[in-house]
Each structure stands twice: as structure tokens, then as C-alpha cells.
Amino acid sequence: MGSMHSTWNTGQPLHLGAKLWRIHWPVIVTVCLLAGIGAATLYSVSGGSFLPWAERHTLRFLVLLVIVVFMATVRLDIWVALAYPAYAVALLTLALVPFVGVEALGAKRWIGVGAISFQPSELMKLALVAALARYYLRLPADQVRKVANVLVPLGMIGVPVLLTLQQPDLGSAALFIVLGLSLMFLAGVPMRYFALGALAAIAAMPAIWSGMHDYQKRRVEVFLNPGMDPLGAGYHITQSKIALGAGGVAGKGFMQGTQSQLDFVPEKHTDFIASIIGEEWGFSGMILLLAIYAALILMMMLMAQRCENRFARLVIAGSAMTFFVYVFINLAMVTGLVPVVGIPLPLVSYGGTSMTTLMLGLGIAMSAYVHGRSGRR
């Protein structure tokens, strides 16, 4: 079959100028646009000040953007070699969270090392995509549908899901499931396996419900009936809907949203920043934001299609799916279509952890695009 190195090397090695030329710059411009929208909104919700959020958001993004361009020049075989070790490290740190994790708001999700703290579930979001892509790299197409070769990736997805639910972190667990199953589907796993899995999930609903924490059950109950506790568990979604409805078609204008300026919307700079955009820019502004995200995801899926190497295709598609799932869950959450699970709006919400995860994933995807195809751009 040939060496692993030869799998994606087609022709002479690329020099730095050629690598930079092969970067998909429209994607870079699009993520810059999203980060700019985030900075402007953070400026607005802080009452017309770059502090405390907009300045940090912008500086963090610029640093990560440089890292993305650097990562794009790294050979693809390096990411392949790191895929399984990264997954093992992420799994180990997830397993250590109950013992050495830092507790906040009733959940242990962070590990502190000196002055630095990080969330192992964020590392797993990157590592899971890379590890699954690595698994399918050497698996012949006719072997993908075999039961044994379906159980292995299911195990790779299931273990971090169970560990994350122990924290508890329902949002990350759901994201692992959707990301992992998406990668399996794109790798060629037949639809009948997903249908069987859906039936099994439905049958397991009573057990899942009994195993949920009280506050998680409360969120589901409030999701089904938001008016049952408008000043308690239903406060977030009630205020979010008021803000979105107040925006109308054209919005109230930049820095003119009463829900944000008077601090009615909780977590207005993180999970519920879309409510602020909806109030200030209205339905038309939200449609434009959705169009930008749709363009980004479509461009990344087309990037994946152009790659000849399976690892490259799956890594890029996995990064695109990460953006899609974040956007879908966040917007569904702020509009009351799903329970509140704490998923930020990609590159727009304030938060270093999620931005770092998404940008590092984008860096690996860009490396895959640069090195995973042959021929001219």
C-alpha cells in the first residue's frame, strides 16, 4: 500500500510560498468577519467600551489567526501522527476531572495546572475528529460497513461521552455524539446503523431521564413549558425571546437594545449574544449572520471535497461540522427550540476556550487543505 507519508505527498514538497498561496483565504476572511461582528456586539453590550470584553476578544482572535496560518504550513503526516496520542491525552484528562477538577457552579469541568486552567472536553472536541479521521484513513472502503469496524468508532465516541456526562456537561456530550456520528456517516457507514441507533436511543429515554441531574430535568421541563418558572429556570429563555421579538425586522439599532443595555438578558456576552444581535439588528441582521455562517460551512465542505486524502477530507468536514453544531445548538437554544445547554456562538461569543478550540480545528483543516490535494488551486 506504500508508506503513510506517500499517501498525501503528490509531487514535489511544497515550499512556504506555495503553502501560503494554497490556503483558502476566503475562509480566513469569513472568520475575520465573524470575529469582527463579535467584537462590535461585545463593545455594545459593555455600554460602548472595549473593556472588558471586546478588546480581549479581538486580541485573542488575532493571536489565534496567526497560529491558524502557521498550522496551515505544517505537513499533514504530523497531524496524523498526533491524532491518537492527542485522543489518549484528552481521554486521560477527562478521566481525571472528577478527582482533580476545579468545581464551579456545581460542576467539575476544568483542570488547573498552576495559574493555567483548561477544559478537557474542549481538547476532546479536536482530538475526537482527528482520531476518527485517523481510524478511517487506512480502513478500506469495503470494510467500513462491517460490524466490528462500526463498533470501534462508536467506542471512541461513547467513552468520552460517558466521562463528560459525569461532570456533568450535557452540551459537550451532545456535541461529541453529533460530531462523531457525522464523521462516521461521511466515512461511509450505512444508514441502517444510524436507524438502529436512533431506535435504541428512543428505547433508552426512560433510563436517560432517570439518570439526569435535577437541574437538567428542570431545564427540559422549562423548555417544554417556559412559563412554568419565568423568574427562575425559565428566565434566560424568556428574556432572550423578548429581546429577539423586540428587534422586529430591522432592529433597534447599534447600542439601542434595551434588553442588553439594561441587563435583562443573562450571559449576554457569551451564550446569549445572538439575542443581542437580534434585538439591535432585527430579523434581517440575524439572516445575514446565518448567511455568513452558511457560507463558511459550505466553503469548508467544498474544501473537503477537493482533497484526495481521506484523513484530510474527514478532518476538514469535522471542523465544518463543529461550526455547524455550535451554531445550530446556540441559535436553537436562544430561540427556545432546545433546552439551555451552554454552547457559545462560534467566534462571536466571548470566551477563550471555545474560540481556541474552533480556531485550532480550523488550523488543522487548513493544513489538510494545503497538503491533502494535488494540482493547482
C-alpha positions as CSV (number, residue, x, y, z in Angstrom):
1,M,0.0,0.0,0.0
2,G,3.0,2.3,0.4
3,S,4.2,4.4,3.3
4,M,1.9,6.7,5.2
5,H,4.0,9.7,4.0
6,S,3.3,8.9,0.4
7,T,-0.4,8.9,0.9
8,W,-0.7,12.6,0.7
9,N,2.5,13.6,-1.0
10,T,1.7,14.1,-4.6
11,G,4.6,15.6,-6.5
12,Q,7.4,17.8,-5.1
13,P,7.2,19.1,-1.5
14,L,5.7,22.5,-1.2
15,H,7.8,25.5,-0.3
16,L,6.5,28.1,2.1
17,G,5.2,30.5,-0.6
18,A,3.3,27.7,-2.3
19,K,1.7,26.7,1.1
20,L,0.6,30.2,1.8
21,W,-0.8,30.5,-1.7
22,R,-2.8,27.3,-1.3
23,I,-4.5,28.5,1.9
24,H,-8.2,29.1,1.4
25,W,-8.2,32.8,2.1
26,P,-12.0,33.4,1.6
27,V,-12.5,31.2,4.7
28,I,-9.9,33.3,6.6
29,V,-11.7,36.4,5.6
30,T,-15.1,35.0,6.7
31,V,-13.8,34.0,10.2
32,C,-12.4,37.5,10.5
33,L,-15.8,38.9,9.7
34,L,-17.5,36.8,12.3
35,A,-14.9,37.8,14.9
36,G,-15.5,41.5,14.0
37,I,-19.2,41.0,14.5
38,G,-18.5,39.6,17.9
39,A,-16.2,42.4,18.8
40,A,-18.8,45.0,17.8
41,T,-21.5,43.3,19.8
42,L,-19.3,43.0,22.8
43,Y,-18.5,46.7,22.5
44,S,-22.2,47.4,22.5
45,V,-23.2,45.2,25.5
46,S,-20.5,46.8,27.6
47,G,-22.1,50.2,27.1
48,G,-19.8,51.5,24.4
49,S,-16.5,50.3,25.8
50,F,-13.8,48.0,24.5
51,L,-13.3,46.8,28.1
52,P,-13.8,44.2,29.5
53,W,-14.7,42.0,26.6
54,A,-14.3,43.5,23.1
55,E,-10.5,44.2,23.4
56,R,-9.7,40.7,24.8
57,H,-11.9,39.1,22.2
58,T,-10.1,40.9,19.4
59,L,-6.5,40.3,20.6
60,R,-7.2,36.6,21.3
61,F,-8.6,36.2,17.8
62,L,-5.6,37.9,16.1
63,V,-3.2,35.7,18.0
64,L,-5.1,32.6,17.1
65,L,-5.4,33.7,13.4
66,V,-1.6,33.8,13.2
67,I,-1.5,30.3,14.7
68,V,-4.0,29.1,12.1
69,V,-1.8,30.4,9.3
70,F,1.2,28.7,10.9
71,M,-0.7,25.4,11.3
72,A,-1.6,25.5,7.7
73,T,2.1,25.2,6.8
74,V,2.6,22.1,8.9
75,R,2.7,18.8,7.0
76,L,-0.3,16.6,7.2
77,D,1.5,13.5,8.3
78,I,2.4,15.3,11.6
79,W,-1.3,15.7,12.4
80,V,-1.9,12.1,11.6
81,A,0.9,11.0,13.9
82,L,-0.5,13.2,16.7
83,A,-4.1,12.1,16.3
84,Y,-4.1,9.0,18.6
85,P,-1.8,10.5,21.2
86,A,-4.0,13.6,21.4
87,Y,-7.0,11.4,21.9
88,A,-5.3,9.4,24.6
89,V,-4.3,12.6,26.5
90,A,-7.8,14.1,26.1
91,L,-9.3,10.9,27.4
92,L,-6.9,10.8,30.4
93,T,-7.6,14.4,31.4
94,L,-11.4,13.8,31.1
95,A,-11.0,10.8,33.4
96,L,-9.0,12.9,35.9
97,V,-11.6,15.7,36.1
98,P,-13.7,14.1,38.9
99,F,-10.5,13.7,41.0
100,V,-8.5,16.9,40.4
101,G,-11.1,19.1,38.6
102,V,-12.0,22.6,39.7
103,E,-15.6,22.9,40.7
104,A,-17.7,25.9,39.5
105,L,-21.5,26.3,39.5
106,G,-21.9,22.8,40.8
107,A,-19.9,21.1,38.0
108,K,-16.3,20.0,37.7
109,R,-15.2,20.7,34.1
110,W,-11.8,22.4,34.5
111,I,-8.3,21.2,35.4
112,G,-5.9,23.7,36.9
113,V,-2.2,23.5,36.4
114,G,-0.6,26.3,38.3
115,A,-2.0,29.6,37.0
116,I,-3.4,27.9,33.9
117,S,-6.7,26.1,33.7
118,F,-8.2,24.3,30.7
119,Q,-11.3,22.3,29.9
120,P,-10.5,18.7,28.8
121,S,-13.8,18.4,26.9
122,E,-12.6,21.2,24.6
123,L,-9.4,19.2,23.8
124,M,-11.5,16.1,23.1
125,K,-13.6,18.0,20.5
126,L,-10.4,18.4,18.5
127,A,-8.9,15.0,19.3
128,L,-12.1,13.0,18.5
129,V,-12.3,14.4,15.0
130,A,-8.6,13.8,14.4
131,A,-8.7,10.3,15.9
132,L,-11.8,9.2,13.9
133,A,-10.2,10.6,10.7
134,R,-7.0,8.6,11.5
135,Y,-9.0,5.5,12.1
136,Y,-10.7,5.7,8.7
137,L,-7.5,6.7,6.9
138,R,-6.3,3.1,6.5
139,L,-9.7,1.3,6.5
140,P,-10.6,0.1,3.0
141,A,-13.9,1.4,1.8
142,D,-15.4,-2.1,1.6
143,Q,-14.5,-2.7,5.3
144,V,-16.2,0.4,6.7
145,R,-19.7,-1.2,6.9
146,K,-18.5,-4.3,8.9
147,V,-20.0,-4.5,12.4
148,A,-16.6,-4.7,14.1
149,N,-15.4,-1.6,12.2
150,V,-18.6,0.2,13.3
151,L,-18.2,-0.7,17.0
152,V,-14.7,0.7,17.3
153,P,-15.5,4.3,16.4
154,L,-18.7,4.0,18.5
155,G,-16.5,3.1,21.4
156,M,-14.2,6.0,20.6
157,I,-17.2,8.3,20.8
158,G,-19.0,6.6,23.7
159,V,-16.2,6.7,26.3
160,P,-15.7,10.5,26.3
161,V,-19.5,11.0,26.2
162,L,-19.8,8.9,29.4
163,L,-16.9,10.7,31.1
164,T,-18.3,14.1,30.1
165,L,-21.8,13.3,31.4
166,Q,-20.2,12.7,34.8
167,Q,-19.0,16.3,35.1
168,P,-21.9,17.0,34.2
169,D,-21.7,18.7,30.8
170,L,-24.6,17.7,28.7
171,G,-23.7,20.2,25.9
172,S,-20.3,18.8,25.2
173,A,-21.6,15.2,25.4
174,A,-24.2,16.0,22.8
175,L,-21.6,17.7,20.6
176,F,-19.4,14.6,20.8
177,I,-22.3,12.4,19.7
178,V,-23.3,14.6,16.8
179,L,-19.7,15.2,15.6
180,G,-18.7,11.5,15.9
181,L,-21.8,10.2,14.1
182,S,-21.3,12.8,11.4
183,L,-17.8,11.6,10.8
184,M,-18.9,8.0,10.7
185,F,-21.6,8.9,8.1
186,L,-19.2,10.9,6.0
187,A,-16.8,7.9,6.2
188,G,-19.4,5.7,4.6
189,V,-21.2,3.9,7.4
190,P,-24.6,2.7,6.1
191,M,-27.7,4.5,7.1
192,R,-29.2,1.3,8.6
193,Y,-26.8,1.5,11.6
194,F,-27.9,5.1,12.3
195,A,-31.6,4.0,12.2
196,L,-30.9,1.2,14.7
197,G,-29.0,3.6,16.9
198,A,-32.0,6.1,16.8
199,L,-34.4,3.3,17.9
200,A,-32.0,2.2,20.7
201,A,-31.8,5.9,21.9
202,I,-35.6,6.2,22.0
203,A,-35.9,2.9,23.9
204,A,-33.3,4.2,26.4
205,M,-35.1,7.5,27.1
206,P,-36.6,6.5,30.4
207,A,-33.2,5.4,31.7
208,I,-31.6,8.6,30.4
209,W,-34.2,10.7,32.1
210,S,-33.8,8.9,35.5
211,G,-30.0,9.4,35.3
212,M,-30.2,13.1,34.7
213,H,-29.5,15.7,37.4
214,D,-32.4,17.6,38.9
215,Y,-31.3,20.9,37.3
216,Q,-31.0,19.2,33.9
217,K,-34.6,17.8,34.3
218,R,-35.7,21.3,35.3
219,R,-34.2,22.7,32.1
220,V,-36.1,20.2,30.0
221,E,-39.4,20.9,31.8
222,V,-38.9,24.7,31.3
223,F,-38.1,24.0,27.7
224,L,-41.4,22.2,27.3
225,N,-43.2,24.9,29.3
226,P,-41.2,28.2,29.5
227,G,-43.9,29.9,31.5
228,M,-43.8,27.5,34.5
229,D,-40.8,29.4,36.1
230,P,-40.4,32.7,34.3
231,L,-38.3,34.3,37.1
232,G,-36.2,31.1,37.8
233,A,-35.1,28.4,35.4
234,G,-37.1,30.0,32.6
235,Y,-35.7,33.4,33.0
236,H,-32.9,33.1,30.4
237,I,-35.1,31.9,27.6
238,T,-37.9,34.3,28.4
239,Q,-35.7,37.3,28.3
240,S,-33.9,36.0,25.2
241,K,-37.3,35.7,23.3
242,I,-38.3,39.2,24.4
243,A,-35.0,40.6,23.1
244,L,-35.4,38.8,19.8
245,G,-39.0,39.9,19.4
246,A,-38.2,43.5,20.3
247,G,-35.8,43.7,17.3
248,G,-38.5,43.2,14.7
249,V,-37.4,43.2,11.1
250,A,-34.8,46.0,11.1
251,G,-33.7,46.1,14.8
252,K,-33.5,48.9,17.3
253,G,-30.0,50.0,16.1
254,F,-26.5,49.6,17.4
255,M,-26.3,50.0,21.2
256,Q,-30.0,50.8,21.3
257,G,-31.2,47.4,22.6
258,T,-33.0,47.9,26.0
259,Q,-32.7,44.2,26.9
260,S,-28.9,44.3,26.7
261,Q,-28.3,47.9,27.9
262,L,-30.5,47.4,31.0
263,D,-29.0,43.9,31.7
264,F,-32.2,42.0,31.3
265,V,-30.6,39.2,29.2
266,P,-28.3,37.0,31.3
267,E,-25.0,35.8,29.8
268,K,-25.4,38.5,27.1
269,H,-21.7,38.4,26.2
270,T,-21.4,34.6,26.0
271,D,-24.2,32.1,25.3
272,F,-27.0,34.6,24.6
273,I,-25.1,37.1,22.4
274,A,-27.3,36.2,19.5
275,S,-30.3,37.7,21.4
276,I,-28.4,41.0,21.5
277,I,-27.7,40.8,17.7
278,G,-31.4,40.0,17.1
279,E,-32.5,43.0,19.2
280,E,-30.1,45.5,17.7
281,W,-30.2,44.4,14.0
282,G,-33.5,42.6,13.9
283,F,-34.6,39.6,11.7
284,S,-32.6,41.0,8.7
285,G,-29.4,41.1,10.8
286,M,-29.9,37.5,12.0
287,I,-30.5,36.3,8.4
288,L,-27.2,38.0,7.4
289,L,-25.4,36.3,10.3
290,L,-26.8,32.9,9.3
291,A,-25.8,33.6,5.7
292,I,-22.2,34.2,6.8
293,Y,-22.1,31.0,8.8
294,A,-23.7,29.1,5.9
295,A,-21.0,30.5,3.5
296,L,-18.2,29.4,5.9
297,I,-19.5,25.9,6.4
298,L,-20.2,25.5,2.6
299,M,-16.7,26.6,1.7
300,M,-15.2,24.2,4.2
301,M,-17.3,21.3,2.8
302,L,-16.1,22.2,-0.7
303,M,-12.5,22.3,0.7
304,A,-13.0,18.7,1.9
305,Q,-14.4,17.6,-1.4
306,R,-11.3,18.8,-3.2
307,C,-8.9,16.7,-1.1
308,E,-7.7,13.4,-2.3
309,N,-6.7,12.0,1.1
310,R,-9.4,10.6,3.4
311,F,-7.8,11.9,6.6
312,A,-7.8,15.4,5.0
313,R,-11.4,15.2,3.9
314,L,-12.7,14.0,7.2
315,V,-10.7,16.5,9.3
316,I,-12.0,19.4,7.2
317,A,-15.5,18.1,7.2
318,G,-15.2,17.5,11.0
319,S,-14.2,21.1,11.5
320,A,-17.1,22.3,9.3
321,M,-19.5,20.1,11.3
322,T,-18.1,21.6,14.6
323,F,-19.0,25.1,13.4
324,F,-22.4,23.8,12.2
325,V,-23.3,22.1,15.5
326,Y,-22.2,25.1,17.6
327,V,-24.3,27.5,15.5
328,F,-27.3,25.2,15.4
329,I,-27.4,24.4,19.1
330,N,-26.8,28.0,20.1
331,L,-29.4,29.5,17.9
332,A,-31.9,26.8,18.8
333,M,-31.2,27.4,22.5
334,V,-31.7,31.2,22.4
335,T,-35.0,30.8,20.4
336,G,-36.3,28.1,22.8
337,L,-36.1,25.2,20.4
338,V,-33.8,23.2,22.6
339,P,-33.0,23.3,26.3
340,V,-30.3,25.7,27.5
341,V,-27.0,23.7,27.4
342,G,-24.3,26.4,27.4
343,I,-23.0,26.3,23.8
344,P,-21.5,29.6,22.6
345,L,-22.0,31.2,19.2
346,P,-18.7,30.5,17.2
347,L,-16.2,33.3,17.1
348,V,-18.9,35.8,18.1
349,S,-19.5,34.9,21.8
350,Y,-16.9,36.0,24.3
351,G,-14.8,33.0,25.6
352,G,-11.3,31.9,25.0
353,T,-11.8,28.2,25.3
354,S,-14.4,27.8,22.6
355,M,-12.6,30.2,20.3
356,T,-9.3,28.4,20.8
357,T,-10.9,25.0,20.0
358,L,-12.6,26.2,16.8
359,M,-9.5,28.1,15.5
360,L,-7.1,25.2,16.2
361,G,-9.6,22.9,14.4
362,L,-9.6,25.4,11.6
363,G,-5.8,25.4,11.5
364,I,-5.7,21.6,11.2
365,A,-8.4,21.8,8.5
366,M,-6.4,24.4,6.6
367,S,-3.2,22.2,6.8
368,A,-5.3,19.3,5.4
369,Y,-6.5,21.5,2.5
370,V,-3.0,22.8,1.7
371,H,-1.3,19.3,1.8
372,G,-4.2,16.9,1.1
373,R,-4.7,17.7,-2.6
374,S,-2.7,18.0,-5.7
375,G,-2.8,20.2,-8.7
376,R,-3.2,23.9,-8.9
377,R,-5.5,25.9,-6.7
